[in-house]
Amino acid sequence: MLTLLALLCVIVALLPAAVATANLLALKTPAPAPGDGLVSILIPARNEAGNIAGTVRAALASTGVPVEVIVGDDHSTDATAAIVAGIGDPRLRLAPVPDLPEGWTGKNHACAHLAGLARGERLLFIDADVTLAPQAAAALSARARDTGAALVSAVPRQRMDTLGERLTVPMINFLLVGYLPVPLMRRLPNPSLATACGQLVLFEAQAYAATGGHGAVRAFLHDGVRLAPIFRRAGYRTDLVAGAGLATCRMYDGFATAWAGFSKNAHEGLATPRALPLWTALLGLGHLLPLPLLIAGLVGLLPPEATVLSAVALGLSLATRAAITRATCEPAATIPLHPASVAVALAIQWNVLLRRERAGAATWKGRSYPVGGA
């Protein structure tokens, strides 16, 4: 029985290994190409005094395409607005975001307001903690132009300075690269295959307006994930590219903020009665269970063949994680943490699912939003 369980772990671990191999061949950083179409770089910001200066200056340093930068100050109570106003570049505008209407989440409302002010033929939304590389706007614009995609997105290189970040943040790229078949996503127009990262996403302005943009997902927290299928249902192409060379982001500053942030996302992510048991089986068998099975085998509690199979499963899991880590420029020190990262990710999802009724809301940036969990 234990040997069959170890064999099942090997089989389940082979899935992300195969998907990641294909994805890492397909996910490339697009090459920048000169263009004369204006790109509007739009930055919603709420209490981002610690990040906003670097984010804005990096956006203004964009090369290859003309840019305007608009920062939406969403009722910040810190020095965010004053810092932006003090930069003093003619291509930069500071736009106060109106009061949040009922039925909207904060970021979606700020993004929709910024889009209404933008003059560019392409809209590049970035989070206020994202630092663009100089060629990023030109590279994403060139990719959109070359492929005809109305939406092009990427996951920035994730900066992780604490153990808590290294236990949590790498699961973003692991799940994306290990389980989303990118070649199939590009070949088939199926909306269920479409996804985007709200930290860094470029829209063709006319398509954004035609689909309703962030207004179409006004009540949701996952803007990128929600918008990509909407674009596909409207007949537009979407694409995902490698983002480590395009931008850098530090999402959280420790375990507590990472737990809170990923819990907020879980309300609209994996933490559903239908999805979470499946993901628990996939991640548990492929990446969590092989380690304790191997330890049990090494102390003589498993037959030799089960021990070998457990070692193979663990090797596949760590090799997949190592390949993704290298391609996404994440810290190598996160690789041996991988089983613990999977355990923490599942703990976050199950905590949200089982405590959803008591929690009652997703809270972020001082705002609480009702969720459909009761």
C-alpha positions as CSV (number, residue, x, y, z in Angstrom):
1,M,0.0,0.0,0.0
2,L,2.8,2.4,0.9
3,T,4.6,1.6,-2.2
4,L,1.5,2.4,-4.3
5,L,1.2,5.7,-2.4
6,A,4.8,6.5,-3.2
7,L,4.2,5.6,-6.8
8,L,1.2,7.9,-6.9
9,C,3.4,10.7,-5.6
10,V,5.8,10.2,-8.5
11,I,3.0,10.3,-11.0
12,V,1.5,13.5,-9.5
13,A,4.9,15.1,-9.3
14,L,5.5,14.4,-13.0
15,L,2.6,16.7,-14.0
16,P,4.2,20.0,-13.0
17,A,7.6,18.8,-14.1
18,A,6.2,18.3,-17.7
19,V,4.2,21.5,-17.7
20,A,7.0,23.6,-16.4
21,T,9.4,22.2,-19.0
22,A,7.1,23.2,-21.8
23,N,6.4,26.6,-20.2
24,L,10.0,27.5,-19.6
25,L,10.6,27.0,-23.3
26,A,7.6,29.1,-24.2
27,L,7.9,31.9,-21.6
28,K,10.5,34.4,-22.8
29,T,11.1,38.0,-22.0
30,P,9.9,40.0,-25.1
31,A,12.4,42.1,-26.9
32,P,11.8,45.9,-26.8
33,A,11.2,47.6,-30.2
34,P,10.9,51.3,-30.8
35,G,7.3,52.6,-31.2
36,D,5.7,56.0,-31.5
37,G,2.4,55.1,-29.8
38,L,2.0,56.6,-26.4
39,V,1.9,54.2,-23.4
40,S,0.1,55.4,-20.3
41,I,1.7,54.0,-17.2
42,L,-1.0,54.0,-14.6
43,I,-0.2,53.5,-10.9
44,P,-3.0,53.3,-8.2
45,A,-1.5,54.2,-4.9
46,R,-2.9,54.2,-1.3
47,N,-0.4,54.9,1.5
48,E,2.6,54.0,-0.6
49,A,5.1,56.7,0.7
50,G,7.8,54.1,1.1
51,N,7.6,52.9,-2.5
52,I,6.1,55.6,-4.7
53,A,9.2,57.7,-5.5
54,G,11.2,54.8,-6.9
55,T,8.2,53.4,-8.7
56,V,7.4,56.7,-10.5
57,R,11.0,57.5,-11.3
58,A,11.5,54.1,-12.8
59,A,8.4,54.5,-14.9
60,L,9.5,57.9,-16.1
61,A,12.9,56.4,-17.1
62,S,11.2,54.1,-19.7
63,T,12.9,54.0,-23.1
64,G,11.8,53.1,-26.6
65,V,8.3,54.4,-26.5
66,P,6.8,57.7,-25.4
67,V,5.1,57.5,-21.9
68,E,2.9,59.4,-19.6
69,V,2.7,58.4,-16.0
70,I,-0.5,59.0,-13.9
71,V,-0.5,58.2,-10.2
72,G,-3.9,57.8,-8.6
73,D,-3.7,58.9,-5.0
74,D,-6.5,56.8,-3.4
75,H,-7.1,58.8,-0.2
76,S,-3.7,58.2,1.2
77,T,-3.1,59.4,4.8
78,D,0.7,59.5,4.4
79,A,3.0,61.5,2.2
80,T,2.2,59.6,-1.0
81,A,0.7,62.6,-2.8
82,A,3.4,65.1,-1.7
83,I,6.1,62.8,-2.8
84,V,4.6,62.4,-6.3
85,A,3.9,66.2,-6.6
86,G,7.6,66.9,-5.7
87,I,9.0,64.9,-8.6
88,G,8.0,67.6,-11.1
89,D,8.2,65.9,-14.5
90,P,5.9,67.2,-17.2
91,R,5.0,63.7,-18.2
92,L,3.7,63.0,-14.7
93,R,0.2,63.7,-13.3
94,L,-1.1,63.2,-9.8
95,A,-4.8,62.3,-9.9
96,P,-6.9,62.2,-6.7
97,V,-9.2,59.2,-6.8
98,P,-12.8,60.0,-6.0
99,D,-14.6,58.4,-3.1
100,L,-15.1,54.7,-3.4
101,P,-18.6,53.9,-4.7
102,E,-20.7,51.1,-3.3
103,G,-20.0,47.8,-5.0
104,W,-16.4,48.6,-6.0
105,T,-13.1,47.3,-4.6
106,G,-10.5,50.0,-4.1
107,K,-7.9,49.0,-6.7
108,N,-10.5,48.4,-9.4
109,H,-12.1,51.8,-8.8
110,A,-8.7,53.6,-8.8
111,C,-7.6,51.8,-12.0
112,A,-10.9,52.6,-13.8
113,H,-10.5,56.3,-12.8
114,L,-6.9,56.4,-14.1
115,A,-7.9,54.7,-17.4
116,G,-10.5,57.5,-17.9
117,L,-7.7,60.1,-17.7
118,A,-5.2,58.3,-19.9
119,R,-4.3,59.4,-23.4
120,G,-2.2,56.5,-24.5
121,E,-3.2,53.9,-27.1
122,R,-1.9,51.3,-24.6
123,L,-2.5,51.3,-20.9
124,L,0.2,49.8,-18.6
125,F,-1.1,49.2,-15.1
126,I,1.5,48.6,-12.4
127,D,1.2,48.3,-8.7
128,A,2.8,51.0,-6.6
129,D,5.5,48.6,-5.4
130,V,6.6,47.6,-8.9
131,T,9.9,49.0,-10.3
132,L,9.9,48.9,-14.1
133,A,13.0,48.1,-16.1
134,P,13.7,50.9,-18.7
135,Q,12.7,48.7,-21.6
136,A,9.6,47.2,-20.0
137,A,7.0,49.4,-21.6
138,A,8.6,49.1,-25.1
139,A,8.9,45.3,-24.7
140,L,5.3,44.7,-23.7
141,S,4.1,47.1,-26.4
142,A,6.1,45.3,-29.0
143,R,4.8,41.9,-27.9
144,A,1.2,43.2,-28.1
145,R,1.9,44.6,-31.5
146,D,3.6,41.5,-32.8
147,T,1.0,39.0,-31.5
148,G,-2.1,41.1,-31.9
149,A,-2.8,40.6,-28.2
150,A,-5.1,43.1,-26.5
151,L,-3.7,42.1,-23.1
152,V,-0.1,41.2,-22.3
153,S,0.9,40.5,-18.7
154,A,3.9,39.2,-16.8
155,V,4.9,38.4,-13.2
156,P,7.7,40.7,-12.1
157,R,10.8,39.3,-10.4
158,Q,9.7,39.0,-6.7
159,R,12.0,40.5,-4.1
160,M,12.0,38.5,-0.9
161,D,14.1,39.8,2.0
162,T,12.7,37.8,4.9
163,L,12.1,34.1,5.7
164,G,8.3,34.7,5.8
165,E,8.4,36.1,2.2
166,R,10.5,33.2,1.0
167,L,8.0,30.7,2.5
168,T,5.0,32.3,0.7
169,V,5.7,34.4,-2.3
170,P,7.4,31.8,-4.5
171,M,4.2,29.8,-4.8
172,I,2.9,32.5,-7.3
173,N,5.4,31.5,-10.0
174,F,5.4,27.8,-9.0
175,L,1.6,27.5,-9.5
176,L,1.6,29.6,-12.7
177,V,4.6,28.0,-14.4
178,G,4.0,24.5,-13.0
179,Y,0.3,24.1,-13.8
180,L,-0.8,26.6,-16.5
181,P,0.0,25.1,-19.9
182,V,1.2,28.3,-21.6
183,P,1.6,26.8,-25.2
184,L,-1.9,25.5,-25.0
185,M,-3.1,28.9,-23.6
186,R,-1.7,30.6,-26.6
187,R,-3.0,28.1,-29.1
188,L,-6.6,27.9,-27.8
189,P,-9.0,30.9,-27.3
190,N,-10.6,29.2,-24.3
191,P,-11.2,31.8,-21.5
192,S,-10.5,29.2,-18.8
193,L,-6.9,29.2,-19.9
194,A,-6.4,32.9,-19.7
195,T,-4.8,34.6,-16.8
196,A,-2.8,37.8,-16.0
197,C,-0.9,39.3,-13.1
198,G,-2.4,42.5,-11.9
199,Q,1.1,43.8,-10.8
200,L,2.1,44.3,-14.4
201,V,-0.5,44.2,-17.2
202,L,-0.7,46.1,-20.5
203,F,-4.0,46.7,-22.3
204,E,-4.9,48.0,-25.7
205,A,-6.9,51.0,-24.8
206,Q,-9.8,50.5,-27.3
207,A,-10.2,46.8,-26.1
208,Y,-10.1,47.9,-22.5
209,A,-12.9,50.4,-23.1
210,A,-14.9,47.9,-25.2
211,T,-14.8,45.2,-22.5
212,G,-15.6,47.6,-19.6
213,G,-12.1,47.3,-18.2
214,H,-11.8,47.3,-14.4
215,G,-15.5,48.3,-14.3
216,A,-16.3,44.8,-15.5
217,V,-14.7,43.3,-12.4
218,R,-15.6,46.1,-10.0
219,A,-16.7,43.9,-7.1
220,F,-13.7,41.5,-7.3
221,L,-10.2,41.6,-5.8
222,H,-8.3,39.7,-8.5
223,D,-8.2,42.2,-11.3
224,G,-5.7,40.5,-13.6
225,V,-7.1,37.0,-13.1
226,R,-10.6,38.2,-13.7
227,L,-10.0,40.5,-16.7
228,A,-8.1,38.1,-18.9
229,P,-11.0,35.7,-19.4
230,I,-13.3,38.6,-20.1
231,F,-11.1,39.8,-22.9
232,R,-11.1,36.3,-24.4
233,R,-14.9,36.0,-24.2
234,A,-15.1,39.3,-26.1
235,G,-12.9,37.9,-28.8
236,Y,-9.5,39.4,-27.9
237,R,-6.2,37.6,-27.7
238,T,-4.3,37.6,-24.3
239,D,-0.8,36.6,-23.6
240,L,1.6,36.0,-20.7
241,V,5.3,36.5,-21.0
242,A,8.3,36.1,-18.7
243,G,8.6,39.2,-16.4
244,A,11.7,38.8,-14.3
245,G,13.6,41.0,-16.8
246,L,10.9,43.6,-17.0
247,A,10.1,44.6,-13.5
248,T,10.8,44.0,-9.8
249,C,8.3,43.9,-7.0
250,R,8.4,43.4,-3.2
251,M,4.9,42.4,-2.4
252,Y,5.2,42.0,1.4
253,D,7.6,42.8,4.1
254,G,7.3,39.7,6.2
255,F,5.2,36.7,7.1
256,A,2.3,38.5,8.7
257,T,1.7,40.8,5.7
258,A,2.2,37.9,3.3
259,W,-0.3,35.8,5.2
260,A,-2.8,38.6,5.2
261,G,-2.3,39.3,1.5
262,F,-2.5,35.8,0.3
263,S,-5.6,35.3,2.5
264,K,-7.2,38.2,0.8
265,N,-6.5,36.7,-2.6
266,A,-7.7,33.3,-1.4
267,H,-11.3,34.5,-1.1
268,E,-11.4,34.5,-4.9
269,G,-8.7,31.9,-5.5
270,L,-8.3,28.3,-4.6
271,A,-10.3,28.5,-1.3
272,T,-13.5,27.0,-2.7
273,P,-15.2,23.7,-1.7
274,R,-14.7,22.4,-5.2
275,A,-11.2,23.6,-6.1
276,L,-9.3,23.3,-2.8
277,P,-9.6,19.5,-2.3
278,L,-8.3,18.9,-5.8
279,W,-5.4,21.3,-5.3
280,T,-4.7,19.8,-1.9
281,A,-4.4,16.4,-3.5
282,L,-2.2,17.7,-6.3
283,L,0.2,19.7,-4.1
284,G,0.1,17.3,-1.2
285,L,0.9,14.2,-3.2
286,G,3.3,15.8,-5.5
287,H,5.2,18.1,-3.2
288,L,4.4,17.7,0.4
289,L,4.0,13.9,1.1
290,P,7.3,12.7,-0.5
291,L,9.5,14.2,2.2
292,P,7.9,12.5,5.2
293,L,7.6,9.3,3.2
294,L,11.3,9.5,2.4
295,I,12.2,10.2,6.0
296,A,10.1,7.2,7.1
297,G,11.9,5.0,4.5
298,L,15.3,6.1,5.7
299,V,14.5,5.1,9.2
300,G,13.3,1.7,8.0
301,L,9.5,2.2,8.2
302,L,8.9,1.7,4.5
303,P,9.9,-1.1,2.1
304,P,13.0,-0.2,0.0
305,E,11.0,0.3,-3.2
306,A,8.7,2.8,-1.5
307,T,11.7,4.6,-0.2
308,V,13.2,4.9,-3.7
309,L,9.9,6.1,-5.2
310,S,9.6,8.7,-2.4
311,A,13.1,9.9,-3.2
312,V,12.2,10.1,-6.9
313,A,9.0,12.1,-6.2
314,L,10.9,14.5,-3.9
315,G,13.6,14.9,-6.5
316,L,11.1,15.7,-9.2
317,S,9.4,18.2,-7.0
318,L,12.6,20.0,-6.0
319,A,14.0,19.9,-9.5
320,T,10.8,21.5,-10.9
321,R,11.0,24.1,-8.2
322,A,14.6,24.8,-8.9
323,A,14.0,25.2,-12.7
324,I,11.2,27.7,-12.0
325,T,13.3,29.5,-9.4
326,R,16.2,29.9,-11.7
327,A,14.0,31.1,-14.6
328,T,12.1,33.6,-12.5
329,C,15.3,34.9,-10.7
330,E,14.0,34.1,-7.3
331,P,16.4,33.3,-4.4
332,A,18.0,29.9,-4.6
333,A,17.6,29.6,-0.8
334,T,13.8,29.1,-1.4
335,I,14.3,25.8,-3.1
336,P,14.9,23.6,0.0
337,L,12.0,25.5,1.6
338,H,9.6,24.2,-1.1
339,P,7.7,21.5,1.0
340,A,7.2,24.1,3.7
341,S,6.0,26.6,1.2
342,V,3.4,24.2,-0.1
343,A,2.3,23.4,3.5
344,V,1.9,27.2,4.2
345,A,0.1,27.8,1.0
346,L,-2.4,25.1,1.7
347,A,-2.8,26.3,5.3
348,I,-3.7,29.8,4.1
349,Q,-6.3,28.4,1.7
350,W,-7.9,26.0,4.1
351,N,-7.9,28.7,6.9
352,V,-9.9,31.0,4.6
353,L,-12.2,28.3,3.4
354,L,-13.0,27.0,6.9
355,R,-13.1,30.3,8.6
356,R,-14.8,32.3,5.8
357,E,-18.1,32.8,7.6
358,R,-16.5,34.0,10.7
359,A,-14.0,36.3,8.9
360,G,-16.8,37.6,6.6
361,A,-14.6,39.9,4.7
362,A,-11.4,40.3,2.8
363,T,-9.4,43.2,4.4
364,W,-6.6,45.1,2.6
365,K,-5.2,48.7,2.9
366,G,-7.6,49.5,5.7
367,R,-10.7,48.5,3.7
368,S,-12.9,45.5,4.2
369,Y,-14.9,43.9,1.4
370,P,-17.7,41.4,1.8
371,V,-17.1,38.0,0.2
372,G,-19.6,35.3,-0.8
373,G,-18.6,32.8,1.7
374,A,-21.6,32.5,4.0
